[in-house]
């Protein structure tokens, strides 16, 4: 495949490291094609030493060097970072944002006219190359830009291209979903301990059970209800346990959790868009 060019990251946190590791392990990029900007000297030293990439304290140096620029800072830091990006952004550079909740319109308004932007929502299992990422192209993003963004995130898991209006739903489902499943795994392990298993054994079995069930669902393509029915024999242990789950409202609770997380994502996005608009209005010369 053709090279993506130099891939720069503004922010050297956990998600940046996950993507860097995925790009290298998938042979999508070489160390010399990666550049990270981060104000923390110890973080720069760690990334440079571990992955052989270029690490800079000055974001402007990363912006200038990048063919693909990934905005990997917390959303609350964007009002400080975007002016630096806008000042040095080249006309051919693709900007990819992983800042949760920040709308494309707000990003495009803060960047030079015609800037090519793709907004994404990855999740934390990207750290083990089992992530789920949704991406949405901005007004000026081309088909090639979408393909490049897809290649970037396929190095750490699966990718779905969606309209931006659905990204809050993605945040509620796959963005927040790992936390919901950690609670499920912890509860299953607690159940195992209650019936006599050692804590470490119960947690290992619970985690592997969730992993195996998910893999079975993905590889067979079967409806989850059918796979559930295959386990639940008449009068057996599984149907007794399923009855307890239904009595406890597990389905509704999980559905409500996704819905509430989606709603909160939308609220946060609106708040961040207002904040970025205010920062532009307060900027000198505006």
C-alpha positions as CSV (number, residue, x, y, z in Angstrom):
1,X,0.0,0.0,0.0
2,X,1.0,3.6,-0.5
3,X,2.5,5.4,2.4
4,X,0.3,7.7,4.4
5,X,3.2,10.1,4.6
6,X,4.3,11.7,7.8
7,X,1.7,11.2,10.6
8,X,1.8,13.7,13.3
9,X,0.1,13.6,16.7
10,X,-0.7,16.6,18.8
11,X,-0.7,15.0,22.3
12,X,1.2,12.0,23.3
13,X,-1.3,10.3,25.6
14,X,-2.6,6.8,25.9
15,X,-4.6,6.8,22.6
16,X,-1.7,8.3,20.6
17,X,0.6,5.5,21.9
18,X,-2.1,2.9,21.1
19,X,-2.3,4.2,17.5
20,X,1.4,4.5,17.1
21,X,1.9,0.9,18.3
22,X,-0.8,-0.3,15.9
23,X,0.6,1.5,12.9
24,X,4.0,0.0,13.5
25,X,2.8,-3.5,14.2
26,X,0.5,-3.5,11.1
27,X,3.4,-2.1,9.0
28,X,1.2,0.9,8.0
29,X,3.9,3.3,9.0
30,X,7.6,3.2,9.8
31,X,9.1,5.0,12.9
32,X,10.6,7.7,10.7
33,X,7.1,8.6,9.4
34,X,5.8,9.3,12.9
35,X,6.0,12.5,14.9
36,X,4.5,13.4,18.3
37,X,4.2,16.8,20.0
38,X,3.8,16.8,23.8
39,X,4.8,19.3,26.4
40,X,6.0,16.6,28.9
41,X,9.7,15.8,28.6
42,X,9.3,12.4,30.2
43,X,6.5,11.5,27.8
44,X,8.5,12.5,24.8
45,X,11.4,10.5,26.0
46,X,9.3,7.4,26.5
47,X,7.7,7.6,23.1
48,X,11.0,8.3,21.3
49,X,12.8,5.5,23.1
50,X,10.1,2.9,22.8
51,X,9.0,3.5,19.2
52,X,11.9,5.3,17.6
53,X,9.8,8.2,16.5
54,X,10.4,11.9,16.5
55,X,9.1,13.7,19.6
56,X,8.8,17.5,19.8
57,X,8.0,20.0,22.5
58,X,6.8,22.5,20.0
59,X,3.4,21.7,18.3
60,X,4.3,24.0,15.4
61,X,7.1,21.6,14.4
62,X,4.7,18.7,14.3
63,X,2.1,20.6,12.2
64,X,4.7,21.7,9.7
65,X,6.1,18.1,9.2
66,X,2.7,16.3,8.9
67,X,0.8,15.0,5.9
68,X,-1.8,13.6,8.3
69,X,-2.2,15.4,11.6
70,X,-4.1,13.7,14.5
71,X,-5.5,16.0,17.2
72,X,-5.2,13.7,20.2
73,X,-5.6,16.2,23.1
74,X,-8.5,16.5,25.6
75,X,-11.4,18.4,24.1
76,X,-10.9,21.1,26.8
77,X,-7.4,21.8,25.4
78,X,-8.5,22.4,21.8
79,X,-9.1,26.1,22.2
80,X,-5.4,26.4,23.0
81,X,-4.1,24.0,20.4
82,X,-6.2,24.9,17.3
83,X,-4.7,28.4,16.8
84,X,-1.2,26.7,16.7
85,X,-2.5,24.2,14.2
86,X,-4.2,26.8,12.1
87,X,-1.1,29.0,11.9
88,X,1.1,26.3,10.3
89,X,-1.4,24.0,8.6
90,X,-0.5,23.2,5.0
91,X,-3.2,23.0,2.3
92,X,-2.5,19.3,1.7
93,X,-2.6,18.2,5.3
94,X,-5.5,16.0,6.5
95,X,-6.6,16.8,10.0
96,X,-8.0,13.9,12.0
97,X,-9.6,14.7,15.4
98,X,-10.1,12.1,18.2
99,X,-11.3,14.8,20.6
100,X,-14.6,13.4,21.9
101,X,-17.7,15.5,21.3
102,X,-16.1,18.3,19.3
103,X,-18.3,18.9,16.1
104,X,-16.8,19.1,12.7
105,X,-18.3,22.6,12.2
106,X,-16.4,23.9,15.3
107,X,-13.1,22.3,14.1
108,X,-13.5,23.6,10.5
109,X,-14.3,27.1,11.7
110,X,-11.1,27.2,13.8
111,X,-8.9,26.1,10.9
112,X,-8.0,27.7,7.5
113,X,-10.8,27.8,4.9
114,X,-11.1,24.6,3.0
115,X,-9.2,22.5,5.6
116,X,-9.8,18.8,5.2
117,X,-11.0,17.3,8.5
118,X,-12.2,13.9,9.6
119,X,-13.8,13.5,13.1
120,X,-13.4,10.1,14.8
121,X,-14.6,8.3,17.9
122,X,-12.2,5.4,18.8
123,X,-12.4,3.5,22.1
124,X,-10.0,2.2,24.7
125,X,-9.6,-1.4,23.4
126,X,-7.5,0.2,20.6
127,X,-4.7,-0.3,23.2
128,X,-4.8,-4.0,22.4
129,X,-5.7,-3.6,18.7
130,X,-9.3,-4.6,19.4
131,X,-10.8,-1.1,19.1
132,X,-13.9,0.1,17.4
133,X,-13.7,3.4,15.6
134,X,-16.4,5.5,13.9
135,X,-15.3,8.3,11.6
136,X,-17.1,11.1,9.8
137,X,-15.7,13.3,7.1
138,X,-16.0,17.1,7.1
139,X,-17.2,19.2,4.2
140,X,-13.9,19.3,2.3
141,X,-12.6,15.8,3.0
142,X,-12.1,13.7,-0.1
143,X,-12.7,10.0,-0.7
144,X,-8.9,9.6,-0.4
145,X,-8.9,11.3,2.9
146,X,-11.6,8.9,4.2
147,X,-9.5,6.0,3.0
148,X,-6.4,7.3,4.7
149,X,-8.3,7.8,8.0
150,X,-9.7,4.3,7.7
151,X,-6.2,2.8,7.2
152,X,-5.0,4.7,10.3
153,X,-7.6,3.3,12.6
154,X,-7.9,-0.2,11.0
155,X,-4.4,-0.7,12.5
156,X,-6.0,-0.8,15.9
157,X,-9.4,-2.5,15.2
158,X,-12.5,-2.1,13.1
159,X,-13.8,1.1,11.4
160,X,-17.2,2.3,10.5
161,X,-17.8,5.4,8.4
162,X,-20.9,7.2,9.5
163,X,-22.7,10.5,9.2
164,X,-21.7,12.9,12.0
165,X,-25.2,12.9,13.6
166,X,-24.6,9.3,14.7
167,X,-21.3,9.9,16.5
168,X,-22.9,10.7,19.8
169,X,-24.7,7.3,19.6
170,X,-21.3,5.7,18.9
171,X,-19.9,7.5,21.9
172,X,-22.7,6.1,24.0
173,X,-22.3,2.5,22.7
174,X,-18.7,1.7,21.8
175,X,-17.0,4.7,23.5
176,X,-18.6,4.2,26.9
177,X,-19.4,0.5,26.3
178,X,-16.1,-0.9,27.6
179,X,-16.8,0.7,31.0
180,X,-20.2,-1.0,31.0
181,X,-18.6,-4.3,30.2
182,X,-16.0,-4.0,32.9
183,X,-18.8,-3.7,35.4
184,X,-20.4,-6.8,33.8
185,X,-17.1,-8.7,34.1
186,X,-16.6,-7.6,37.6
187,X,-20.2,-8.7,38.6
188,X,-19.7,-12.1,36.9
189,X,-16.4,-12.5,38.8
190,X,-18.1,-11.5,42.1
191,X,-20.8,-14.2,41.4
192,X,-18.0,-16.7,40.9
193,X,-16.5,-15.7,44.2
194,X,-19.8,-16.0,45.9
195,X,-20.2,-19.6,44.8
196,X,-16.7,-20.6,45.8
197,X,-14.2,-19.7,43.2
198,X,-10.9,-17.9,44.0
199,X,-11.0,-14.2,43.0
200,X,-8.2,-14.4,40.3
201,X,-9.8,-17.6,38.8
202,X,-13.2,-16.0,38.7
203,X,-12.0,-12.8,37.1
204,X,-10.0,-14.7,34.5
205,X,-12.9,-17.0,33.6
206,X,-15.3,-14.1,33.5
207,X,-13.1,-12.0,31.2
208,X,-12.4,-14.9,28.8
209,X,-16.1,-15.8,28.7
210,X,-17.0,-12.3,27.6
211,X,-14.1,-12.3,25.0
212,X,-15.0,-15.7,23.7
213,X,-18.7,-14.9,23.4
214,X,-17.9,-11.7,21.5
215,X,-15.6,-13.5,19.2
216,X,-18.1,-16.3,18.6
217,X,-20.8,-13.7,17.7
218,X,-18.4,-11.9,15.3
219,X,-17.1,-15.0,13.5
220,X,-20.4,-16.8,13.1
221,X,-22.4,-13.7,12.2
222,X,-25.4,-15.3,14.1
223,X,-28.0,-13.2,15.9
224,X,-27.1,-12.9,19.6
225,X,-30.5,-14.2,20.5
226,X,-29.9,-17.4,18.5
227,X,-26.6,-18.0,20.2
228,X,-28.2,-17.4,23.6
229,X,-30.9,-20.0,22.8
230,X,-28.2,-22.5,21.8
231,X,-26.8,-22.4,25.3
232,X,-30.1,-22.4,27.2
233,X,-31.3,-26.0,27.3
234,X,-34.8,-26.8,28.6
235,X,-35.0,-26.8,32.4
236,X,-31.2,-26.2,32.6
237,X,-28.8,-23.9,34.5
238,X,-28.6,-21.2,31.8
239,X,-32.3,-20.5,31.5
240,X,-32.6,-20.2,35.3
241,X,-29.8,-17.6,35.2
242,X,-31.4,-15.8,32.3
243,X,-34.7,-15.6,34.2
244,X,-32.8,-13.8,37.0
245,X,-31.3,-11.4,34.5
246,X,-34.7,-10.6,33.0
247,X,-36.2,-10.1,36.5
248,X,-33.4,-7.7,37.3
249,X,-33.9,-5.6,34.2
250,X,-30.5,-6.1,32.7
251,X,-31.6,-5.4,29.1
252,X,-33.4,-2.2,30.0
253,X,-30.5,-1.0,32.3
254,X,-27.9,-1.5,29.5
255,X,-30.2,0.2,26.9
256,X,-30.7,3.1,29.3
257,X,-27.0,3.4,29.9
258,X,-26.3,3.7,26.2
259,X,-29.1,6.2,25.8
260,X,-28.0,8.3,28.8
261,X,-24.3,8.3,27.6
262,X,-25.4,9.3,24.1
263,X,-27.5,12.2,25.5
264,X,-24.5,13.4,27.7
265,X,-22.2,13.2,24.7
266,X,-24.5,15.5,22.7
267,X,-24.6,18.0,25.7
268,X,-20.9,18.0,26.0
269,X,-20.5,18.6,22.2
270,X,-22.8,21.6,22.4
271,X,-20.8,23.0,25.4
272,X,-17.5,22.5,23.6
273,X,-18.7,24.1,20.4
274,X,-19.9,27.1,22.3
275,X,-16.5,27.3,24.1
276,X,-14.5,27.2,20.9
277,X,-16.8,29.8,19.3
278,X,-16.1,32.1,22.3
279,X,-12.4,31.5,22.0
280,X,-12.5,32.6,18.3
281,X,-14.5,35.7,19.2
282,X,-12.0,36.7,21.9
283,X,-8.9,36.1,19.7
284,X,-7.0,39.2,18.6
285,X,-8.1,40.6,15.3
286,X,-11.4,38.7,15.3
